Amino acid sequence: MYKPKPLPITNEIETKIVLKKLASAHRALAELKGVANSIPRQDILINTLGLQEAKDSSEVENIVTTHDELYKTSIGITKKINLETKEVKNYVAALKRGYQLVKEKHVLTTNLILEIQAVLEQNNAGLRKLPGTSLKNQQTGEVVYEPPQNAQEIIALMNNLEVFINDASNSDLDPLIKMAVIHFQFESIHPFYDGNGRTGRIINILYLILENLLEIPVLYLSKFIIRNKGDYYKYLQGVRDQNDWESWLLFMLDAIEVISYETIHTINSIKNAMAKYKIELRDNYKFYSQDLLNHLFNQPYTKIEFLMDELSISRITASSYLNQLAEDNLLIKQKEGKYNYYINSFLLEALGVRTMF
């Protein structure tokens, strides 16, 4: 049975085929960084793409909610939140907290990871202290891997991982290779009772920011993992069973390349939608402002109170703006109980979200 070993890895894992794939992954990621930086209000990308990632990363763990439930929850108009939507909401909070901490502290430590997981799980259970955790085949129920059971061993491996993440002199691996190694090691340590997969995917994006390969969290691999879930678990286990680093690294590099280009397409779609919407607002409404445009593209759903706060306007004025836009089909007006809310279908289309409205 495989047991995680302290990093760095001593054998050569950057094979010729891996290095070739590495070059194309870097090109795609650099292009994504440039495109993401071209949007002046980058919180628009953090919010819109962060919500998408929260949904996708949770779906990897079979926590499934709808876009509609998630967006309604994000603006606080659903009082009865189902468990799945609540978990996704916690993921958004954990992702944003992790991003804030990495930008402030410029490190990615065990304590920071503990804080991320605490926000995600809404508890302070911390690192595993009790034995009994095992990973099973979801279809057959067969135990495929048993992570470390001893609390002191888990602490030692996490301390070792912290050094590997933050000390550049510890390894001369390329950062993208290193990210894949970090992800493998974290998932193999499996340090928490719950939330390991989602925390591990947050660590991926935070590490890229730490290495200045991205400035904001926009590259999310969960969508790729959902499409290739069987391969994801197969290649993780392949490293444990056959020391097959090459297949795992190629999988992760392919994920970076594919999702980089897909995200570039999404960002360009958002930019194009904003440009068209801006023309409509500027040419036809006296109340046009850049702040209004930014607000309507900050996330797909909004409500009167949000616009009041964002633009520092009265309730009557905010209601008038939103209702006029809804009358002209620039927004879709919906009602949930006593609440009215407004949907930007232009943004949903840019995000590739199908809607029944």
Contacts in CASP RR format, 6 or more apart in sequence:
PFRMAT RR
TARGET T0000
AUTHOR 0000-0000-0000
METHOD contacts of the structure
MODEL  1
MYKPKPLPITNEIETKIVLKKLASAHRALAELKGVANSIPRQDILINTLG
LQEAKDSSEVENIVTTHDELYKTSIGITKKINLETKEVKNYVAALKRGYQ
LVKEKHVLTTNLILEIQAVLEQNNAGLRKLPGTSLKNQQTGEVVYEPPQN
AQEIIALMNNLEVFINDASNSDLDPLIKMAVIHFQFESIHPFYDGNGRTG
RIINILYLILENLLEIPVLYLSKFIIRNKGDYYKYLQGVRDQNDWESWLL
FMLDAIEVISYETIHTINSIKNAMAKYKIELRDNYKFYSQDLLNHLFNQP
YTKIEFLMDELSISRITASSYLNQLAEDNLLIKQKEGKYNYYINSFLLEA
LGVRTMF
1 145 0 8 1.000
1 146 0 8 1.000
2 145 0 8 1.000
2 188 0 8 1.000
2 240 0 8 1.000
2 241 0 8 1.000
3 148 0 8 1.000
4 147 0 8 1.000
4 148 0 8 1.000
4 157 0 8 1.000
4 185 0 8 1.000
4 188 0 8 1.000
4 189 0 8 1.000
6 156 0 8 1.000
6 157 0 8 1.000
6 160 0 8 1.000
7 160 0 8 1.000
7 161 0 8 1.000
7 163 0 8 1.000
7 164 0 8 1.000
7 170 0 8 1.000
7 171 0 8 1.000
7 181 0 8 1.000
7 185 0 8 1.000
8 164 0 8 1.000
8 170 0 8 1.000
8 171 0 8 1.000
8 173 0 8 1.000
9 171 0 8 1.000
9 173 0 8 1.000
9 181 0 8 1.000
9 245 0 8 1.000
11 243 0 8 1.000
11 245 0 8 1.000
13 173 0 8 1.000
13 177 0 8 1.000
13 181 0 8 1.000
13 245 0 8 1.000
13 246 0 8 1.000
13 249 0 8 1.000
14 22 0 8 1.000
14 173 0 8 1.000
14 174 0 8 1.000
14 177 0 8 1.000
14 249 0 8 1.000
15 246 0 8 1.000
17 246 0 8 1.000
17 250 0 8 1.000
18 177 0 8 1.000
18 246 0 8 1.000
18 249 0 8 1.000
18 250 0 8 1.000
18 253 0 8 1.000
21 249 0 8 1.000
21 250 0 8 1.000
21 253 0 8 1.000
21 254 0 8 1.000
21 257 0 8 1.000
22 174 0 8 1.000
22 176 0 8 1.000
22 177 0 8 1.000
22 253 0 8 1.000
24 253 0 8 1.000
24 257 0 8 1.000
25 176 0 8 1.000
25 253 0 8 1.000
25 254 0 8 1.000
25 256 0 8 1.000
25 257 0 8 1.000
25 260 0 8 1.000
26 176 0 8 1.000
28 256 0 8 1.000
28 257 0 8 1.000
28 260 0 8 1.000
28 261 0 8 1.000
28 264 0 8 1.000
29 176 0 8 1.000
29 208 0 8 1.000
29 213 0 8 1.000
29 214 0 8 1.000
29 219 0 8 1.000
29 256 0 8 1.000
29 257 0 8 1.000
29 260 0 8 1.000
30 213 0 8 1.000
31 260 0 8 1.000
31 261 0 8 1.000
31 264 0 8 1.000
32 214 0 8 1.000
32 218 0 8 1.000
32 219 0 8 1.000
32 260 0 8 1.000
32 261 0 8 1.000
32 263 0 8 1.000
32 264 0 8 1.000
32 267 0 8 1.000
33 213 0 8 1.000
33 214 0 8 1.000
33 215 0 8 1.000
35 264 0 8 1.000
35 267 0 8 1.000
35 268 0 8 1.000
36 42 0 8 1.000
36 45 0 8 1.000
36 214 0 8 1.000
36 215 0 8 1.000
36 216 0 8 1.000
36 218 0 8 1.000
36 263 0 8 1.000
36 267 0 8 1.000
37 215 0 8 1.000
38 267 0 8 1.000
38 271 0 8 1.000
39 45 0 8 1.000
39 267 0 8 1.000
39 270 0 8 1.000
39 271 0 8 1.000
41 294 0 8 1.000
41 298 0 8 1.000
42 215 0 8 1.000
42 216 0 8 1.000
43 298 0 8 1.000
44 270 0 8 1.000
44 294 0 8 1.000
44 297 0 8 1.000
44 298 0 8 1.000
45 216 0 8 1.000
45 218 0 8 1.000
45 267 0 8 1.000
45 270 0 8 1.000
46 96 0 8 1.000
46 99 0 8 1.000
46 216 0 8 1.000
46 217 0 8 1.000
46 218 0 8 1.000
47 298 0 8 1.000
47 299 0 8 1.000
48 270 0 8 1.000
48 297 0 8 1.000
48 298 0 8 1.000
48 299 0 8 1.000
48 300 0 8 1.000
48 347 0 8 1.000
48 351 0 8 1.000
49 217 0 8 1.000
49 218 0 8 1.000
49 220 0 8 1.000
49 263 0 8 1.000
49 266 0 8 1.000
50 92 0 8 1.000
50 95 0 8 1.000
50 217 0 8 1.000
50 220 0 8 1.000
51 70 0 8 1.000
51 71 0 8 1.000
51 74 0 8 1.000
51 92 0 8 1.000
51 299 0 8 1.000
52 220 0 8 1.000
52 223 0 8 1.000
52 351 0 8 1.000
53 91 0 8 1.000
53 95 0 8 1.000
53 201 0 8 1.000
53 217 0 8 1.000
53 220 0 8 1.000
53 222 0 8 1.000
54 70 0 8 1.000
54 88 0 8 1.000
54 89 0 8 1.000
54 91 0 8 1.000
54 92 0 8 1.000
54 95 0 8 1.000
55 65 0 8 1.000
55 67 0 8 1.000
55 70 0 8 1.000
55 88 0 8 1.000
56 220 0 8 1.000
56 222 0 8 1.000
56 223 0 8 1.000
56 226 0 8 1.000
57 91 0 8 1.000
57 197 0 8 1.000
57 198 0 8 1.000
57 201 0 8 1.000
57 202 0 8 1.000
57 220 0 8 1.000
57 222 0 8 1.000
58 64 0 8 1.000
58 65 0 8 1.000
58 84 0 8 1.000
58 87 0 8 1.000
58 88 0 8 1.000
58 91 0 8 1.000
58 198 0 8 1.000
59 222 0 8 1.000
59 226 0 8 1.000
60 197 0 8 1.000
60 198 0 8 1.000
60 201 0 8 1.000
60 222 0 8 1.000
60 225 0 8 1.000
60 226 0 8 1.000
60 229 0 8 1.000
61 195 0 8 1.000
61 197 0 8 1.000
61 198 0 8 1.000
62 138 0 8 1.000
63 84 0 8 1.000
63 87 0 8 1.000
63 88 0 8 1.000
64 84 0 8 1.000
65 82 0 8 1.000
65 84 0 8 1.000
65 85 0 8 1.000
65 88 0 8 1.000
67 300 0 8 1.000
67 348 0 8 1.000
67 353 0 8 1.000
67 355 0 8 1.000
68 355 0 8 1.000
69 78 0 8 1.000
69 81 0 8 1.000
69 82 0 8 1.000
69 85 0 8 1.000
70 85 0 8 1.000
70 88 0 8 1.000
70 89 0 8 1.000
71 299 0 8 1.000
71 300 0 8 1.000
71 301 0 8 1.000
71 343 0 8 1.000
72 78 0 8 1.000
72 301 0 8 1.000
72 336 0 8 1.000
72 341 0 8 1.000
73 81 0 8 1.000
73 85 0 8 1.000
73 86 0 8 1.000
73 89 0 8 1.000
74 89 0 8 1.000
74 92 0 8 1.000
74 299 0 8 1.000
74 301 0 8 1.000
75 299 0 8 1.000
75 301 0 8 1.000
75 302 0 8 1.000
75 303 0 8 1.000
75 306 0 8 1.000
75 341 0 8 1.000
76 303 0 8 1.000
77 303 0 8 1.000
77 336 0 8 1.000
77 339 0 8 1.000
77 341 0 8 1.000
78 85 0 8 1.000
78 336 0 8 1.000
81 89 0 8 1.000
90 119 0 8 1.000
90 120 0 8 1.000
90 121 0 8 1.000
90 122 0 8 1.000
91 120 0 8 1.000
91 198 0 8 1.000
91 202 0 8 1.000
93 119 0 8 1.000
93 120 0 8 1.000
94 116 0 8 1.000
94 117 0 8 1.000
94 119 0 8 1.000
94 120 0 8 1.000
94 198 0 8 1.000
94 199 0 8 1.000
94 202 0 8 1.000
95 202 0 8 1.000
95 205 0 8 1.000
95 217 0 8 1.000
97 115 0 8 1.000
97 116 0 8 1.000
97 119 0 8 1.000
98 112 0 8 1.000
98 115 0 8 1.000
98 116 0 8 1.000
98 202 0 8 1.000
98 206 0 8 1.000
99 205 0 8 1.000
99 206 0 8 1.000
99 209 0 8 1.000
99 216 0 8 1.000
99 217 0 8 1.000
101 112 0 8 1.000
101 115 0 8 1.000
101 116 0 8 1.000
102 108 0 8 1.000
102 112 0 8 1.000
102 206 0 8 1.000
102 209 0 8 1.000
102 210 0 8 1.000
103 209 0 8 1.000
105 112 0 8 1.000
106 210 0 8 1.000
107 166 0 8 1.000
107 210 0 8 1.000
108 162 0 8 1.000
108 165 0 8 1.000
108 166 0 8 1.000
108 203 0 8 1.000
108 206 0 8 1.000
108 207 0 8 1.000
108 210 0 8 1.000
109 162 0 8 1.000
109 165 0 8 1.000
109 166 0 8 1.000
110 158 0 8 1.000
110 159 0 8 1.000
110 161 0 8 1.000
110 162 0 8 1.000
113 158 0 8 1.000
113 199 0 8 1.000
113 203 0 8 1.000
114 126 0 8 1.000
114 127 0 8 1.000
116 199 0 8 1.000
116 202 0 8 1.000
116 203 0 8 1.000
117 126 0 8 1.000
117 192 0 8 1.000
117 195 0 8 1.000
117 199 0 8 1.000
118 124 0 8 1.000
118 126 0 8 1.000
120 195 0 8 1.000
120 198 0 8 1.000
120 199 0 8 1.000
120 202 0 8 1.000
121 192 0 8 1.000
121 194 0 8 1.000
121 195 0 8 1.000
125 192 0 8 1.000
125 193 0 8 1.000
125 194 0 8 1.000
126 192 0 8 1.000
126 193 0 8 1.000
127 151 0 8 1.000
127 154 0 8 1.000
127 155 0 8 1.000
127 158 0 8 1.000
127 191 0 8 1.000
127 192 0 8 1.000
128 151 0 8 1.000
128 154 0 8 1.000
128 190 0 8 1.000
128 191 0 8 1.000
128 192 0 8 1.000
128 193 0 8 1.000
129 151 0 8 1.000
130 151 0 8 1.000
131 149 0 8 1.000
131 150 0 8 1.000
132 149 0 8 1.000
133 146 0 8 1.000
133 147 0 8 1.000
133 149 0 8 1.000
133 190 0 8 1.000
133 193 0 8 1.000
134 143 0 8 1.000
134 145 0 8 1.000
134 146 0 8 1.000
134 147 0 8 1.000
135 143 0 8 1.000
135 144 0 8 1.000
135 145 0 8 1.000
135 146 0 8 1.000
135 147 0 8 1.000
135 190 0 8 1.000
136 142 0 8 1.000
136 143 0 8 1.000
136 144 0 8 1.000
137 143 0 8 1.000
137 144 0 8 1.000
144 237 0 8 1.000
145 188 0 8 1.000
145 237 0 8 1.000
145 240 0 8 1.000
147 188 0 8 1.000
147 189 0 8 1.000
147 190 0 8 1.000
148 154 0 8 1.000
148 157 0 8 1.000
148 189 0 8 1.000
148 190 0 8 1.000
154 189 0 8 1.000
154 191 0 8 1.000
157 185 0 8 1.000
157 189 0 8 1.000
157 191 0 8 1.000
158 189 0 8 1.000
158 191 0 8 1.000
161 182 0 8 1.000
161 185 0 8 1.000
161 186 0 8 1.000
161 189 0 8 1.000
163 170 0 8 1.000
164 170 0 8 1.000
164 171 0 8 1.000
164 178 0 8 1.000
164 181 0 8 1.000
164 182 0 8 1.000
164 185 0 8 1.000
165 182 0 8 1.000
165 207 0 8 1.000
165 210 0 8 1.000
166 210 0 8 1.000
171 178 0 8 1.000
173 181 0 8 1.000
175 207 0 8 1.000
175 208 0 8 1.000
175 211 0 8 1.000
175 213 0 8 1.000
176 213 0 8 1.000
176 252 0 8 1.000
176 253 0 8 1.000
176 256 0 8 1.000
177 249 0 8 1.000
178 207 0 8 1.000
179 204 0 8 1.000
179 207 0 8 1.000
179 208 0 8 1.000
179 252 0 8 1.000
180 248 0 8 1.000
180 249 0 8 1.000
180 252 0 8 1.000
180 253 0 8 1.000
182 203 0 8 1.000
182 204 0 8 1.000
182 207 0 8 1.000
183 200 0 8 1.000
183 201 0 8 1.000
183 203 0 8 1.000
183 204 0 8 1.000
183 252 0 8 1.000
184 236 0 8 1.000
184 239 0 8 1.000
184 248 0 8 1.000
186 196 0 8 1.000
186 199 0 8 1.000
186 200 0 8 1.000
186 203 0 8 1.000
187 196 0 8 1.000
187 197 0 8 1.000
187 200 0 8 1.000
187 236 0 8 1.000
188 236 0 8 1.000
188 240 0 8 1.000
190 196 0 8 1.000
192 199 0 8 1.000
201 220 0 8 1.000
201 221 0 8 1.000
201 222 0 8 1.000
201 225 0 8 1.000
204 221 0 8 1.000
205 214 0 8 1.000
205 217 0 8 1.000
205 219 0 8 1.000
205 220 0 8 1.000
206 217 0 8 1.000
208 214 0 8 1.000
208 219 0 8 1.000
209 215 0 8 1.000
209 216 0 8 1.000
209 217 0 8 1.000
218 263 0 8 1.000
218 267 0 8 1.000
219 256 0 8 1.000
219 259 0 8 1.000
219 260 0 8 1.000
219 263 0 8 1.000
220 259 0 8 1.000
220 263 0 8 1.000
221 252 0 8 1.000
221 255 0 8 1.000
221 256 0 8 1.000
221 259 0 8 1.000
223 259 0 8 1.000
223 262 0 8 1.000
224 254 0 8 1.000
224 255 0 8 1.000
224 258 0 8 1.000
224 259 0 8 1.000
225 232 0 8 1.000
225 255 0 8 1.000
228 251 0 8 1.000
228 255 0 8 1.000
231 251 0 8 1.000
232 251 0 8 1.000
235 244 0 8 1.000
235 247 0 8 1.000
235 248 0 8 1.000
235 251 0 8 1.000
236 248 0 8 1.000
238 244 0 8 1.000
238 247 0 8 1.000
238 248 0 8 1.000
239 245 0 8 1.000
239 248 0 8 1.000
266 350 0 8 1.000
266 351 0 8 1.000
266 352 0 8 1.000
269 349 0 8 1.000
269 350 0 8 1.000
269 351 0 8 1.000
269 352 0 8 1.000
270 297 0 8 1.000
270 347 0 8 1.000
270 350 0 8 1.000
270 351 0 8 1.000
272 350 0 8 1.000
273 297 0 8 1.000
273 346 0 8 1.000
273 347 0 8 1.000
273 349 0 8 1.000
273 350 0 8 1.000
274 293 0 8 1.000
274 297 0 8 1.000
276 346 0 8 1.000
277 293 0 8 1.000
277 296 0 8 1.000
277 297 0 8 1.000
277 330 0 8 1.000
277 346 0 8 1.000
278 288 0 8 1.000
278 293 0 8 1.000
280 330 0 8 1.000
281 288 0 8 1.000
281 292 0 8 1.000
281 293 0 8 1.000
281 330 0 8 1.000
282 288 0 8 1.000
284 328 0 8 1.000
285 324 0 8 1.000
285 325 0 8 1.000
287 321 0 8 1.000
289 311 0 8 1.000
291 310 0 8 1.000
291 311 0 8 1.000
292 307 0 8 1.000
292 311 0 8 1.000
292 321 0 8 1.000
295 302 0 8 1.000
295 306 0 8 1.000
295 307 0 8 1.000
295 310 0 8 1.000
295 311 0 8 1.000
296 302 0 8 1.000
296 331 0 8 1.000
296 344 0 8 1.000
296 347 0 8 1.000
297 344 0 8 1.000
297 347 0 8 1.000
299 347 0 8 1.000
300 343 0 8 1.000
300 344 0 8 1.000
300 347 0 8 1.000
300 348 0 8 1.000
300 351 0 8 1.000
300 353 0 8 1.000
301 341 0 8 1.000
301 342 0 8 1.000
301 343 0 8 1.000
301 344 0 8 1.000
302 322 0 8 1.000
302 341 0 8 1.000
302 342 0 8 1.000
302 344 0 8 1.000
303 339 0 8 1.000
303 340 0 8 1.000
303 341 0 8 1.000
303 342 0 8 1.000
304 315 0 8 1.000
304 318 0 8 1.000
304 319 0 8 1.000
304 322 0 8 1.000
304 340 0 8 1.000
305 315 0 8 1.000
305 318 0 8 1.000
307 313 0 8 1.000
307 318 0 8 1.000
307 321 0 8 1.000
307 322 0 8 1.000
308 314 0 8 1.000
308 315 0 8 1.000
308 317 0 8 1.000
308 318 0 8 1.000
311 318 0 8 1.000
313 321 0 8 1.000
322 331 0 8 1.000
322 333 0 8 1.000
322 342 0 8 1.000
323 333 0 8 1.000
325 331 0 8 1.000
325 342 0 8 1.000
326 332 0 8 1.000
326 333 0 8 1.000
326 342 0 8 1.000
330 346 0 8 1.000
331 342 0 8 1.000
331 343 0 8 1.000
331 344 0 8 1.000
331 345 0 8 1.000
332 342 0 8 1.000
332 343 0 8 1.000
332 345 0 8 1.000
332 357 0 8 1.000
333 340 0 8 1.000
333 341 0 8 1.000
333 342 0 8 1.000
333 343 0 8 1.000
334 340 0 8 1.000
334 341 0 8 1.000
334 342 0 8 1.000
334 343 0 8 1.000
334 357 0 8 1.000
335 341 0 8 1.000
343 355 0 8 1.000
343 357 0 8 1.000
345 355 0 8 1.000
345 357 0 8 1.000
348 355 0 8 1.000
END
